[in-house]
């Protein structure tokens, strides 16, 4: 994140450096020091998590629109960090997904946590049309994604029962996976593993 973006935040939100610092959970002296730097200066990377969390708080309070570039950037950064940290805590590697049943419980918990976040349900609803794109490029993912989408849309299930399906679909649609989808042969390995666990969860629980 650049200092120019921070200056734009001050202008667009009409907040004082002190008030903005509260949102960003850093000292107002630090904010004032940054805005005095040349506009192309980069803000130190160690502050990124605080900055992006603060930007989402600004959006939540109506000071920035949900489609503001920085809000989108913050959402992507924090979700990517959350997903990566979750896999790290679970000690899961891409080649284990869908192969090691001992990992299934951890993957279910990951999907559950992702699915409980209200913004992620909205994200899944907005991207549900992408399921059709898997019909030819990966029929197995298409089959499982369809099933999970049926769970999300079901009127017979309570919202809490849908969290795992929402979390798995969110991960499928989310553009910053553990393995980038564009990599030949490997790109959908993590998506496939997570969808398999979520799919089996609903198939075997009936």
Backbone as ProteinMPNN parsed JSONL, in Angstrom:
{"seq_chain_A": "XXXXXXXXXXXXXXXXXXXXXXXXXXXXXXXXXXXXXXXXXXXXXXXXXXXXXXXXXXXXXXXXXXXXXXXXXXXXXXXXXXXXXXXXXXXXXXXXXXXXXXXXXXXXXXXXXXXXXXXXXXXXXXXXXXXXXXXXXXXXXXXXXXXXXXXXXXXXXXXXXXXXXXXXXXXXXXXXXXXXXXXXXXXXXXXXXXXXXXXXXXXXXX", "coords_chain_A": {"N_chain_A": [[0.845, -1.187, 0.0], [0.496, 2.238, -0.818], [1.641, 5.548, 0.157], [0.22, 7.497, -1.154], [-2.285, 6.344, -1.412], [-3.09, 6.297, 1.215], [-3.304, 9.033, 1.703], [-5.437, 9.577, 0.012], [-7.421, 8.197, 1.351], [-7.737, 9.775, 3.632], [-8.794, 12.089, 2.452], [-11.136, 11.145, 1.167], [-12.65, 9.964, 3.219], [-12.823, 12.039, 4.927], [-11.773, 12.184, 7.435], [-9.862, 13.018, 10.351], [-6.271, 12.744, 10.767], [-5.859, 11.619, 13.275], [-8.282, 10.333, 13.871], [-8.492, 8.54, 11.754], [-6.274, 6.999, 12.324], [-7.177, 5.604, 14.54], [-8.992, 3.822, 13.403], [-7.209, 2.354, 11.85], [-5.651, 1.226, 13.736], [-3.151, 2.143, 14.591], [-0.604, 4.467, 15.679], [-1.393, 7.986, 15.776], [0.724, 9.636, 15.3], [2.311, 8.101, 13.665], [0.757, 7.935, 11.369], [0.7, 10.634, 10.629], [3.414, 10.992, 10.083], [3.771, 9.321, 7.898], [2.156, 10.545, 5.888], [3.607, 12.755, 5.297], [5.656, 11.868, 3.797], [7.121, 11.282, 0.494], [4.764, 10.892, -2.198], [4.926, 8.431, -3.588], [5.96, 6.643, -1.843], [6.173, 3.503, -0.135], [4.137, 1.986, 2.322], [5.341, 0.349, 5.217], [5.447, -3.222, 5.12], [4.755, -4.675, 7.395], [2.644, -3.41, 8.537], [0.431, -3.997, 7.065], [-1.737, -5.818, 7.633], [-3.135, -4.554, 9.756], [-3.819, -2.144, 8.473], [-5.491, -2.979, 6.341], [-7.536, -4.269, 7.758], [-8.563, -2.077, 9.077], [-9.51, -0.601, 6.901], [-11.623, -2.197, 6.02], [-13.266, -1.851, 8.219], [-13.867, 0.841, 7.94], [-15.445, 0.702, 5.681], [-17.551, -0.827, 6.662], [-18.662, 0.975, 8.426], [-19.73, 2.753, 6.709], [-18.128, 4.701, 5.573], [-16.59, 4.189, 3.411], [-17.329, 2.869, 0.209], [-18.544, -0.46, -0.596], [-17.559, -1.367, -2.993], [-15.261, 0.02, -3.371], [-11.928, 0.359, -4.538], [-9.845, -0.035, -2.618], [-11.192, -1.317, -0.558], [-11.947, -3.706, -1.755], [-9.394, -4.689, -2.274], [-8.481, -4.938, 0.353], [-10.225, -6.874, 1.364], [-9.535, -9.102, -0.219], [-6.847, -9.424, 0.494], [-6.957, -9.988, 3.293], [-8.587, -12.268, 3.356], [-7.038, -14.047, 1.877], [-4.769, -14.214, 3.509], [-5.998, -15.292, 5.777], [-6.866, -17.801, 4.829], [-4.414, -19.002, 4.091], [-3.116, -19.037, 6.591], [-4.839, -20.695, 7.968], [-4.519, -23.17, 6.656], [-1.858, -23.518, 7.282], [-1.931, -23.79, 10.085], [-3.364, -26.143, 10.215], [-1.536, -27.797, 9.183], [-1.59, -28.712, 6.56], [-0.772, -29.77, 3.316], [-0.83, -29.111, -0.234], [-0.764, -31.584, -1.71], [-1.894, -33.36, 0.024], [-4.562, -32.877, 0.191], [-7.747, -34.216, -0.133], [-6.716, -36.744, -0.146], [-5.742, -37.632, 2.267], [-7.418, -38.798, 4.864], [-7.296, -38.04, 7.491], [-7.087, -35.368, 7.49], [-9.544, -34.39, 6.972], [-11.308, -33.443, 8.986], [-10.12, -31.059, 9.779], [-10.319, -29.604, 7.393], [-13.076, -29.419, 7.132], [-13.567, -27.784, 9.331], [-12.243, -25.482, 8.459], [-13.819, -24.768, 6.206], [-16.212, -24.36, 7.553], [-15.596, -22.114, 9.151], [-15.059, -20.211, 7.151], [-17.561, -20.161, 5.909], [-19.221, -19.045, 7.812], [-18.927, -16.344, 7.75], [-20.62, -13.506, 6.889], [-20.195, -11.877, 4.629], [-18.997, -13.641, 2.911], [-20.983, -15.407, 2.099], [-22.504, -13.695, 0.542], [-20.607, -13.219, -1.429], [-20.417, -15.777, -2.595], [-23.016, -16.059, -3.604], [-22.939, -14.064, -5.551], [-21.097, -15.101, -7.344], [-22.036, -17.524, -8.209], [-22.776, -18.238, -10.785], [-20.463, -19.058, -11.989], [-20.149, -21.741, -11.662], [-21.099, -23.225, -13.795], [-19.04, -23.018, -15.631], [-17.268, -25.01, -15.057], [-18.225, -27.34, -16.079], [-17.184, -28.489, -18.426], [-14.372, -28.136, -18.219], [-13.659, -29.306, -15.793], [-15.312, -31.826, -14.871], [-15.764, -33.27, -12.46], [-15.406, -31.415, -10.378], [-17.448, -29.723, -11.14], [-19.739, -31.34, -10.696], [-19.658, -31.672, -7.886], [-19.688, -29.021, -7.016], [-22.176, -28.203, -7.933], [-23.86, -29.752, -6.301], [-23.211, -28.691, -3.768], [-24.054, -26.086, -4.135], [-26.786, -26.51, -4.347], [-27.276, -27.204, -1.719], [-26.742, -24.755, -0.457], [-28.835, -23.236, -1.506], [-31.048, -24.507, -0.542], [-34.254, -24.692, 0.961], [-34.943, -26.256, 2.987], [-32.984, -26.607, 4.807], [-31.362, -25.298, 7.689], [-29.649, -22.174, 8.2], [-27.197, -22.477, 9.552], [-26.548, -25.067, 8.926], [-25.634, -24.893, 6.412], [-23.171, -23.739, 6.278], [-20.704, -25.075, 5.762], [-20.893, -25.798, 3.078], [-21.096, -23.252, 1.934], [-18.579, -22.222, 2.642], [-16.824, -23.947, 1.232], [-17.542, -23.438, -1.451], [-16.972, -20.745, -1.533], [-14.186, -20.847, -1.343], [-13.625, -22.12, -3.762], [-14.434, -20.185, -5.655], [-12.921, -18.032, -4.917], [-10.297, -15.897, -5.889], [-7.62, -16.171, -5.046], [-6.148, -18.771, -4.339], [-4.691, -21.527, -2.436], [-3.167, -22.882, -4.293], [-2.571, -21.388, -7.334], [-5.199, -21.189, -9.725], [-4.551, -21.161, -12.401], [-2.347, -22.753, -12.906], [-1.076, -25.382, -14.822], [-2.499, -28.62, -14.603], [-2.082, -28.697, -11.774], [-3.589, -26.645, -10.776], [-6.29, -26.856, -9.798], [-6.104, -28.534, -7.693], [-6.193, -28.06, -4.885], [-8.74, -26.93, -4.687], [-10.289, -29.097, -5.52], [-9.748, -30.993, -3.503], [-10.838, -29.733, -1.211], [-13.516, -29.352, -1.97], [-14.265, -32.02, -2.259], [-14.196, -33.022, 0.381], [-16.181, -31.391, 1.58], [-18.387, -32.035, -0.03], [-18.653, -34.819, 0.479], [-19.287, -34.632, 3.147], [-21.957, -33.709, 3.187], [-23.229, -35.651, 1.611], [-22.841, -38.049, 3.044], [-24.04, -37.422, 5.428], [-26.708, -37.518, 5.17]], "CA_chain_A": [[0.0, 0.0, 0.0], [1.309, 3.437, -0.956], [1.245, 6.73, 0.925], [-0.809, 8.202, -1.927], [-3.572, 5.732, -1.082], [-3.424, 6.764, 2.553], [-3.768, 10.418, 1.559], [-6.772, 9.516, -0.579], [-8.33, 7.778, 2.425], [-8.005, 10.951, 4.462], [-9.661, 12.991, 1.705], [-12.431, 10.538, 0.863], [-13.406, 9.728, 4.448], [-12.892, 13.322, 5.637], [-11.371, 11.955, 8.826], [-8.577, 13.576, 10.766], [-5.27, 11.682, 10.919], [-6.055, 10.962, 14.571], [-9.45, 9.441, 13.785], [-8.136, 7.458, 10.843], [-5.33, 6.149, 13.043], [-7.96, 4.713, 15.401], [-9.497, 2.748, 12.549], [-6.091, 1.546, 11.368], [-5.016, 0.661, 14.926], [-1.764, 2.581, 14.676], [-0.554, 5.774, 16.325], [-1.632, 9.111, 14.872], [2.035, 10.163, 14.929], [2.772, 7.297, 12.536], [-0.018, 8.365, 10.201], [1.184, 11.966, 10.228], [4.755, 10.83, 9.518], [3.623, 8.729, 6.569], [1.58, 11.458, 4.887], [4.62, 13.759, 4.964], [6.61, 11.242, 2.887], [6.766, 11.404, -0.923], [3.555, 10.138, -2.527], [5.165, 7.084, -4.097], [6.531, 5.807, -0.789], [5.384, 2.352, 0.294], [3.967, 1.807, 3.759], [5.992, -0.911, 5.593], [4.587, -4.395, 4.978], [4.29, -5.202, 8.688], [1.409, -2.716, 8.924], [-0.624, -4.299, 6.099], [-2.916, -6.451, 8.231], [-3.87, -3.511, 10.479], [-4.368, -1.191, 7.503], [-6.608, -3.578, 5.615], [-8.638, -4.467, 8.702], [-9.145, -0.756, 9.29], [-10.244, -0.218, 5.688], [-12.904, -2.914, 6.06], [-14.069, -1.193, 9.253], [-14.346, 2.085, 7.337], [-16.543, 0.317, 4.8], [-18.657, -1.268, 7.517], [-19.274, 2.17, 9.026], [-20.29, 3.588, 5.651], [-17.216, 5.762, 5.16], [-16.099, 3.771, 2.093], [-18.273, 1.958, -0.423], [-18.068, -1.837, -0.659], [-16.851, -1.598, -4.244], [-14.067, 0.87, -3.421], [-10.757, -0.477, -4.827], [-9.104, -0.412, -1.407], [-12.013, -2.269, 0.194], [-11.792, -4.975, -2.469], [-8.018, -5.112, -2.022], [-8.39, -5.35, 1.758], [-10.963, -8.137, 1.498], [-8.739, -10.156, -0.836], [-5.631, -9.624, 1.288], [-7.243, -10.617, 4.578], [-9.08, -13.618, 3.128], [-5.889, -14.846, 1.467], [-3.972, -14.446, 4.722], [-6.754, -16.192, 6.646], [-6.833, -19.143, 4.253], [-3.059, -19.525, 4.205], [-2.846, -19.316, 8.002], [-5.655, -21.845, 8.359], [-3.835, -24.36, 6.167], [-0.608, -23.668, 8.036], [-2.273, -24.326, 11.406], [-3.814, -27.512, 10.019], [-0.393, -28.533, 8.649], [-2.046, -29.342, 5.33], [-0.085, -29.403, 2.08], [-1.72, -29.347, -1.366], [-0.838, -32.971, -2.16], [-2.647, -34.148, 0.991], [-5.983, -32.584, 0.083], [-8.521, -35.24, -0.819], [-6.04, -38.039, -0.089], [-5.476, -38.0, 3.652], [-8.693, -38.633, 5.569], [-7.071, -37.421, 8.794], [-7.183, -33.931, 7.299], [-10.922, -34.014, 6.659], [-11.906, -32.659, 10.063], [-9.558, -29.712, 9.701], [-10.867, -28.944, 6.217], [-14.46, -29.094, 7.486], [-13.513, -26.605, 10.211], [-11.874, -24.35, 7.611], [-15.023, -24.396, 5.449], [-17.176, -23.844, 8.516], [-15.186, -20.756, 9.51], [-15.266, -19.355, 5.984], [-18.99, -20.054, 5.632], [-19.913, -18.272, 8.841], [-18.743, -14.916, 7.509], [-21.754, -13.085, 6.064], [-19.719, -11.363, 3.344], [-18.634, -14.756, 2.042], [-22.228, -15.895, 1.499], [-22.809, -12.741, -0.523], [-19.621, -13.473, -2.48], [-20.817, -17.025, -3.258], [-24.219, -15.766, -4.389], [-22.567, -13.251, -6.701], [-20.258, -15.851, -8.274], [-22.608, -18.855, -8.439], [-22.825, -18.509, -12.215], [-19.198, -19.625, -12.432], [-20.197, -23.208, -11.557], [-21.314, -23.755, -15.14], [-17.776, -23.025, -16.38], [-16.512, -26.221, -14.728], [-18.878, -28.508, -16.672], [-16.276, -29.113, -19.394], [-12.954, -28.136, -17.832], [-13.44, -30.234, -14.678], [-16.648, -32.367, -14.553], [-15.891, -33.695, -11.062], [-15.637, -30.206, -9.601], [-18.781, -29.256, -11.528], [-20.726, -32.172, -10.002], [-19.653, -31.382, -6.449], [-20.1, -27.629, -6.821], [-23.634, -28.171, -8.114], [-24.455, -30.31, -5.087], [-23.035, -27.738, -2.672], [-24.91, -24.941, -4.425], [-28.131, -26.94, -3.973], [-27.338, -27.095, -0.256], [-26.83, -23.327, -0.126], [-30.135, -22.728, -1.941], [-32.12, -25.316, 0.035], [-35.175, -24.097, 1.941], [-35.184, -27.259, 4.024], [-31.863, -26.617, 5.739], [-31.115, -24.058, 8.414], [-28.447, -21.481, 7.721], [-26.007, -23.052, 10.178], [-26.251, -26.333, 8.255], [-25.113, -24.584, 5.075], [-21.896, -23.032, 6.373], [-19.606, -25.825, 5.149], [-21.087, -25.661, 1.629], [-20.747, -21.87, 1.588], [-17.129, -22.082, 2.763], [-16.162, -24.665, 0.142], [-17.785, -22.704, -2.692], [-16.202, -19.503, -1.445], [-12.797, -21.161, -1.675], [-13.571, -22.415, -5.194], [-14.577, -18.958, -6.435], [-11.966, -17.021, -4.477], [-9.222, -15.887, -6.891], [-6.273, -16.36, -4.501], [-6.135, -20.061, -3.665], [-3.401, -22.067, -2.003], [-2.488, -23.112, -5.565], [-3.262, -20.593, -8.362], [-5.975, -22.033, -10.623], [-4.001, -21.148, -13.741], [-1.225, -23.678, -13.072], [-1.493, -26.611, -15.504], [-2.595, -29.879, -13.854], [-2.116, -28.524, -10.327], [-4.367, -25.471, -10.395], [-7.534, -27.114, -9.071], [-5.861, -29.606, -6.739], [-6.7, -27.7, -3.566], [-10.195, -26.782, -4.811], [-10.867, -30.445, -5.597], [-9.665, -31.613, -2.19], [-11.779, -29.099, -0.291], [-14.875, -29.674, -2.421], [-14.519, -33.431, -1.982], [-14.516, -33.168, 1.801], [-17.479, -30.754, 1.82], [-19.387, -32.844, -0.742], [-18.854, -36.049, 1.251], [-19.934, -34.251, 4.418], [-23.404, -33.656, 2.987], [-23.721, -36.932, 1.07], [-22.831, -39.063, 4.09], [-24.813, -37.013, 6.604], [-28.135, -37.669, 4.866]], "C_chain_A": [[0.886, 1.244, 0.0], [0.763, 4.594, -0.114], [0.164, 7.515, 0.178], [-2.197, 7.659, -1.616], [-4.039, 6.159, 0.309], [-3.944, 8.203, 2.511], [-5.167, 10.474, 0.965], [-7.814, 9.101, 0.46], [-8.714, 8.961, 3.295], [-8.988, 11.896, 3.764], [-11.066, 12.41, 1.534], [-13.28, 10.308, 2.108], [-13.631, 11.01, 5.244], [-12.596, 13.167, 7.129], [-10.054, 12.675, 9.11], [-7.568, 12.441, 10.842], [-5.441, 10.905, 12.223], [-7.191, 9.94, 14.519], [-9.159, 8.263, 12.856], [-7.185, 6.477, 11.522], [-6.052, 5.165, 13.964], [-8.499, 3.534, 14.605], [-8.376, 1.786, 12.15], [-5.299, 0.899, 12.494], [-3.501, 0.91, 14.942], [-1.763, 3.974, 15.284], [-0.785, 6.891, 15.312], [-0.315, 9.767, 14.459], [2.587, 9.417, 13.711], [2.055, 7.712, 11.263], [0.491, 9.708, 9.7], [2.573, 11.878, 9.591], [4.669, 10.28, 8.1], [3.158, 9.747, 5.531], [2.542, 12.588, 4.515], [5.654, 13.211, 3.985], [6.196, 11.476, 1.437], [5.614, 10.466, -1.274], [3.764, 8.725, -3.0], [5.725, 6.136, -3.042], [5.581, 4.669, -0.43], [5.301, 2.315, 1.812], [4.578, 0.453, 4.127], [5.018, -2.083, 5.639], [4.03, -4.9, 6.309], [2.999, -4.536, 9.164], [0.207, -3.143, 8.073], [-1.888, -4.849, 6.738], [-3.769, -5.425, 8.969], [-4.551, -2.541, 9.52], [-5.592, -1.76, 6.819], [-7.802, -3.863, 6.522], [-9.345, -3.148, 8.964], [-9.969, -0.293, 8.103], [-11.601, -0.927, 5.638], [-13.827, -2.312, 7.116], [-14.644, 0.125, 8.735], [-15.532, 1.797, 6.413], [-17.771, -0.084, 5.602], [-19.401, -0.087, 8.118], [-19.788, 3.154, 7.975], [-19.396, 4.715, 5.172], [-16.537, 5.452, 3.822], [-17.108, 2.789, 1.514], [-17.674, 0.554, -0.514], [-17.286, -2.129, -1.933], [-15.644, -0.677, -4.425], [-12.855, -0.024, -3.652], [-9.983, -0.927, -3.59], [-9.879, -1.403, -0.553], [-11.896, -3.649, -0.438], [-10.398, -5.553, -2.211], [-7.856, -5.639, -0.599], [-9.061, -6.699, 1.975], [-10.124, -9.288, 0.955], [-7.494, -10.468, -0.006], [-5.934, -10.404, 2.563], [-7.773, -12.03, 4.41], [-7.941, -14.543, 2.723], [-5.035, -15.205, 2.672], [-4.668, -15.442, 5.64], [-6.672, -17.633, 6.142], [-5.449, -19.773, 4.418], [-2.72, -19.892, 5.646], [-3.611, -20.541, 8.48], [-4.991, -23.142, 7.903], [-2.552, -24.61, 6.951], [-0.892, -24.279, 9.408], [-2.693, -25.782, 11.312], [-2.677, -28.409, 9.545], [-0.792, -29.335, 7.413], [-1.204, -28.842, 4.169], [-0.991, -29.771, 0.915], [-1.858, -30.812, -1.759], [-1.61, -33.858, -1.188], [-4.156, -33.963, 0.825], [-6.684, -33.672, -0.717], [-7.907, -36.625, -0.745], [-5.893, -38.541, 1.337], [-6.725, -37.742, 4.477], [-8.518, -37.981, 6.927], [-7.173, -35.904, 8.71], [-8.621, -33.456, 7.152], [-11.546, -33.121, 7.72], [-11.409, -31.214, 10.037], [-10.12, -28.933, 8.534], [-12.327, -28.561, 6.453], [-14.49, -27.847, 8.367], [-13.167, -25.354, 9.423], [-13.086, -23.845, 6.84], [-16.079, -23.787, 6.374], [-16.865, -22.406, 8.89], [-15.402, -19.782, 8.362], [-16.754, -19.113, 5.749], [-19.762, -19.207, 6.619], [-19.82, -16.768, 8.62], [-19.777, -14.446, 6.484], [-21.324, -12.571, 4.698], [-19.392, -12.497, 2.375], [-19.86, -15.39, 1.397], [-22.63, -14.984, 0.339], [-21.884, -12.968, -1.712], [-20.005, -14.717, -3.281], [-22.05, -16.791, -4.127], [-23.874, -15.004, -5.667], [-21.809, -14.047, -7.764], [-20.818, -17.235, -8.624], [-22.668, -19.23, -9.914], [-21.557, -19.149, -12.749], [-19.186, -21.155, -12.376], [-20.303, -23.84, -12.932], [-20.005, -23.89, -15.911], [-16.955, -24.284, -16.131], [-17.075, -27.465, -15.422], [-17.955, -29.246, -17.641], [-14.838, -29.195, -18.892], [-12.643, -29.026, -16.637], [-14.801, -30.762, -14.207], [-16.831, -32.779, -13.101], [-16.14, -32.499, -10.142], [-17.029, -29.671, -9.885], [-19.868, -30.007, -10.759], [-20.806, -31.808, -8.521], [-20.104, -29.951, -6.165], [-21.6, -27.479, -6.977], [-24.347, -28.652, -6.858], [-24.369, -29.31, -3.933], [-23.888, -26.485, -2.882], [-26.371, -25.267, -4.105], [-28.33, -26.855, -2.461], [-27.531, -25.64, 0.155], [-28.226, -22.783, -0.41], [-31.315, -23.45, -1.295], [-32.951, -24.54, 1.051], [-35.418, -25.032, 3.115], [-34.086, -27.288, 5.082], [-31.716, -25.267, 6.42], [-29.783, -23.465, 7.965], [-27.178, -22.103, 8.284], [-25.588, -24.36, 9.511], [-25.6, -26.12, 6.888], [-23.69, -24.018, 5.099], [-20.754, -23.75, 5.648], [-19.685, -25.719, 3.628], [-20.692, -24.263, 1.169], [-19.23, -21.693, 1.603], [-16.378, -22.751, 1.621], [-16.334, -23.938, -1.185], [-17.034, -21.375, -2.695], [-14.756, -19.761, -1.852], [-12.646, -21.445, -3.168], [-13.571, -21.141, -6.026], [-13.496, -17.925, -6.117], [-10.732, -17.053, -5.37], [-7.815, -16.155, -6.364], [-6.228, -17.627, -3.663], [-4.741, -20.416, -3.157], [-2.539, -22.367, -3.225], [-3.226, -22.292, -6.612], [-3.936, -21.489, -9.392], [-5.377, -22.122, -12.023], [-2.863, -22.129, -13.971], [-1.696, -24.97, -13.728], [-1.437, -27.814, -14.571], [-2.755, -29.681, -12.351], [-3.148, -27.499, -9.868], [-5.616, -25.718, -9.576], [-7.366, -28.214, -8.016], [-6.451, -29.279, -5.373], [-8.209, -27.529, -3.596], [-10.868, -28.153, -4.78], [-10.872, -31.115, -4.227], [-10.687, -31.054, -1.213], [-13.222, -29.412, -0.672], [-15.231, -31.123, -2.109], [-14.929, -33.65, -0.533], [-15.897, -32.581, 2.107], [-18.611, -31.555, 1.183], [-19.701, -34.108, 0.052], [-19.554, -35.785, 2.581], [-21.448, -34.283, 4.266], [-23.969, -34.964, 2.462], [-23.833, -37.981, 2.18], [-23.643, -38.688, 5.33], [-26.306, -37.175, 6.39], [-28.632, -39.027, 5.35]], "O_chain_A": [[1.888, 1.309, 0.712], [-0.407, 4.613, 0.27], [-0.705, 8.126, 0.8], [-3.169, 8.412, -1.561], [-5.232, 6.355, 0.545], [-4.905, 8.545, 3.2], [-5.985, 11.307, 1.356], [-8.944, 9.591, 0.451], [-9.88, 9.127, 3.653], [-9.897, 12.435, 4.395], [-12.062, 13.106, 1.734], [-14.502, 10.444, 2.056], [-14.5, 11.074, 6.114], [-13.1, 13.918, 7.963], [-9.246, 12.903, 8.21], [-7.962, 11.282, 10.971], [-5.203, 9.699, 12.277], [-7.078, 8.834, 15.05], [-9.537, 7.127, 13.144], [-7.281, 5.267, 11.318], [-5.603, 4.034, 14.151], [-8.47, 2.393, 15.067], [-8.565, 0.57, 12.116], [-4.382, 0.117, 12.243], [-2.701, 0.028, 15.254], [-2.818, 4.599, 15.393], [-0.423, 6.766, 14.142], [-0.235, 10.383, 13.396], [3.236, 10.004, 12.845], [2.672, 7.829, 10.204], [0.69, 9.9, 8.5], [2.87, 12.621, 8.655], [5.4, 10.715, 7.21], [3.699, 9.806, 4.427], [2.319, 13.297, 3.533], [6.435, 13.969, 3.409], [5.047, 11.829, 1.173], [5.502, 9.375, -0.715], [2.877, 7.886, -2.838], [5.939, 4.956, -3.319], [4.361, 4.834, -0.419], [6.284, 2.582, 2.503], [4.351, -0.519, 3.406], [3.899, -1.951, 6.135], [2.949, -5.488, 6.344], [2.339, -5.03, 10.078], [-0.914, -2.701, 8.326], [-2.99, -4.399, 6.423], [-4.992, -5.421, 8.827], [-5.705, -2.161, 9.719], [-6.622, -1.091, 6.727], [-8.95, -3.717, 6.103], [-10.571, -3.099, 9.063], [-11.011, 0.338, 8.277], [-12.606, -0.327, 5.258], [-15.042, -2.27, 6.924], [-15.778, 0.481, 9.056], [-16.499, 2.559, 6.372], [-18.895, 0.28, 5.257], [-20.617, -0.135, 8.301], [-20.227, 4.254, 8.309], [-19.85, 5.597, 4.442], [-15.978, 6.342, 3.181], [-17.675, 1.973, 2.24], [-16.454, 0.392, -0.51], [-16.448, -3.03, -1.958], [-15.073, -0.607, -5.513], [-12.753, -1.076, -3.022], [-9.52, -2.066, -3.523], [-9.276, -2.246, 0.111], [-11.761, -4.648, 0.267], [-10.244, -6.749, -1.964], [-7.187, -6.646, -0.369], [-8.534, -7.56, 2.679], [-10.014, -10.333, 1.596], [-7.133, -11.632, 0.175], [-5.243, -11.373, 2.878], [-7.459, -12.906, 5.215], [-7.879, -15.689, 3.169], [-4.627, -16.355, 2.838], [-4.028, -16.323, 6.214], [-6.441, -18.562, 6.916], [-5.326, -20.925, 4.832], [-2.11, -20.931, 5.899], [-3.112, -21.325, 9.287], [-4.907, -24.103, 8.669], [-2.2, -25.751, 7.248], [-0.178, -25.181, 9.846], [-2.418, -26.572, 12.216], [-2.821, -29.631, 9.505], [-0.384, -30.484, 7.243], [-0.949, -27.644, 4.046], [-1.838, -30.654, 1.053], [-2.954, -31.25, -2.109], [-1.949, -34.991, -1.53], [-4.938, -34.803, 1.271], [-6.276, -34.008, -1.829], [-8.502, -37.588, -1.227], [-5.918, -39.748, 1.58], [-7.056, -36.59, 4.76], [-9.471, -37.426, 7.473], [-7.327, -35.229, 9.728], [-8.889, -32.256, 7.202], [-12.235, -32.154, 7.396], [-12.176, -30.274, 10.245], [-10.374, -27.734, 8.652], [-12.765, -27.495, 6.021], [-15.328, -26.965, 8.18], [-13.721, -24.284, 9.676], [-13.357, -22.644, 6.817], [-16.751, -22.82, 6.015], [-17.766, -21.568, 8.943], [-15.871, -18.663, 8.568], [-17.164, -17.997, 5.43], [-20.84, -18.705, 6.301], [-20.558, -16.002, 9.24], [-19.804, -14.929, 5.352], [-22.016, -12.803, 3.707], [-19.5, -12.331, 1.16], [-19.784, -15.863, 0.263], [-23.046, -15.46, -0.717], [-22.317, -12.916, -2.863], [-19.927, -14.712, -4.51], [-22.117, -17.274, -5.257], [-24.441, -15.263, -6.728], [-21.867, -13.714, -8.948], [-20.136, -18.031, -9.269], [-22.616, -20.411, -10.256], [-21.562, -19.721, -13.839], [-18.317, -21.793, -12.97], [-19.678, -24.864, -13.206], [-19.871, -24.779, -16.751], [-16.047, -24.595, -16.901], [-16.465, -28.533, -15.359], [-17.941, -30.476, -17.678], [-14.159, -30.198, -19.109], [-11.504, -29.459, -16.468], [-15.383, -30.226, -13.264], [-17.929, -32.655, -12.558], [-16.977, -32.561, -9.241], [-17.718, -29.214, -8.973], [-20.802, -29.398, -10.236], [-21.897, -31.655, -7.972], [-20.815, -29.699, -5.193], [-22.231, -26.718, -6.243], [-25.315, -28.039, -6.407], [-25.343, -29.109, -3.207], [-24.382, -25.896, -1.92], [-27.112, -24.399, -3.643], [-29.402, -26.486, -1.981], [-28.369, -25.326, 1.0], [-28.743, -21.965, 0.351], [-32.462, -23.046, -1.483], [-32.412, -23.823, 1.894], [-36.025, -24.646, 4.114], [-34.24, -27.918, 6.128], [-31.92, -24.222, 5.802], [-28.918, -24.157, 7.429], [-26.186, -22.242, 7.567], [-24.412, -24.721, 9.528], [-25.079, -27.059, 6.286], [-23.078, -23.839, 4.046], [-19.932, -23.107, 4.995], [-18.66, -25.567, 2.963], [-20.034, -24.104, 0.141], [-18.661, -21.09, 0.693], [-15.411, -22.196, 1.098], [-15.384, -23.829, -1.961], [-16.526, -20.937, -3.727], [-14.17, -18.989, -2.612], [-11.648, -21.054, -3.774], [-12.808, -21.02, -6.985], [-13.192, -17.057, -6.934], [-10.168, -18.124, -5.594], [-6.896, -16.35, -7.161], [-6.266, -17.572, -2.434], [-3.761, -19.714, -3.409], [-1.33, -22.139, -3.208], [-4.431, -22.485, -6.773], [-3.327, -22.44, -9.882], [-5.668, -23.067, -12.758], [-2.447, -22.327, -15.113], [-2.633, -25.597, -13.233], [-0.463, -28.008, -13.843], [-3.496, -30.429, -11.713], [-3.537, -27.487, -8.7], [-5.979, -24.888, -8.742], [-8.348, -28.756, -7.51], [-7.128, -30.112, -4.768], [-8.897, -27.927, -2.656], [-11.88, -28.348, -4.107], [-11.864, -31.727, -3.83], [-11.327, -31.804, -0.475], [-14.051, -29.701, 0.191], [-16.367, -31.42, -1.738], [-15.886, -34.37, -0.25], [-16.694, -33.203, 2.811], [-19.67, -31.73, 1.786], [-20.867, -34.436, 0.274], [-20.317, -36.617, 3.072], [-22.147, -34.824, 5.123], [-25.078, -35.348, 2.833], [-24.819, -38.716, 2.241], [-23.904, -39.536, 6.183], [-27.091, -36.991, 7.321], [-29.809, -39.347, 5.188]]}, "name": "protein", "num_of_chains": 1, "seq": "XXXXXXXXXXXXXXXXXXXXXXXXXXXXXXXXXXXXXXXXXXXXXXXXXXXXXXXXXXXXXXXXXXXXXXXXXXXXXXXXXXXXXXXXXXXXXXXXXXXXXXXXXXXXXXXXXXXXXXXXXXXXXXXXXXXXXXXXXXXXXXXXXXXXXXXXXXXXXXXXXXXXXXXXXXXXXXXXXXXXXXXXXXXXXXXXXXXXXXXXXXXXXX"}
